[in-house]
Amino acid sequence: MPFRALSRLSHTQAVFVMIAVTLMWSIAGVVSRQLESAARFEVTFWRSAFTALSLLLILPWWRTVDRASGVLPAAAAGEGLLQRHWGVLPASRAFWVSGVCWSLMFTAFMLALTFTSVANVLIIMSVGPLFTALVARLAIGQRLPLRTWIAIVAAGVGIVYMYGSQMWDAFTGTQANASGLVLGSLAALCVPVAAAVNWTVVQRSQSHGEKIDLVPSVLLGALLSSLYTLPLAVPFAATPGDVAWLALLGLVQLAIPCALAVVCARSLKAPEVSLLALLEVIFGIVWAWLWANETPGREVLLGGSVVITALLLNELLAWRDRSALPMPTQPDESGATPH
């Protein structure tokens, strides 16, 4: 598909591109298992640094194409260099809050993968849409339909079962396993929480007439993550092979799919984005199962199935309820976030 055609995707094309996006997102777990000697914070630093570098190169090109296609207006006379080429809005408080949220997601996600299994991390992160709905209810007064409350309870039951069983096994085994499970779970939980705050801030800003472009916010998040993990990453221990894998994650697992996801959201409604984003959980667990020998246990499969089913039903019902509403310009409730 020509690059310029991405600015005018049909609905069917957007669905297939979004599936490709979830495939790219899902490689993080299995790629992280290929690393030889890179330590926790070094892993996060290199991935964030390569993401920032990729977006610094991609964004000016992307914005030029969007302007040529009419998606973005022509550059105004008063626009600064950062805004014109990268869409950075240094005067916007919401832009900075969003960037900090992205940086927390990037850091917490990679740290979580170094403590616990890919399946545990992805299933915890999958509750992002429910966290987003709950935070939006508390922060900006959005009413939650009954189906969402039911989904929140059901997902909570699934996670309690999944982790209750694992914690019992861990504490009756070695303390190290229990410690890793707890730390990894807490780190993974930071991702949907930060995502919920991020989407709520963006949504509130849009309701007040301020448009926040998500991809430049991702660039800011990657820069912040690389900056505050750098002191913790030295002395570097990564092999050249490790750096190559992490460069792949920065470009292919985060920079490219995050830009594509924003484009897809111009043609898809928020519930559709959420539904398709759930494929990341399935793909990620399968890749780790096939290529990293991480076989998910019975409690993970059962508890995770409850969580995914609750999310699936909630988004399907949301899709039905909103089928007659105008199409949003970007995912306002999906919680589908690059991490």
Order of alpha helices (4+ residues) and beta strands (2+ residues): alpha-alpha-alpha-alpha-alpha-alpha-alpha-alpha-alpha-alpha-alpha-alpha-alpha-alpha-alpha
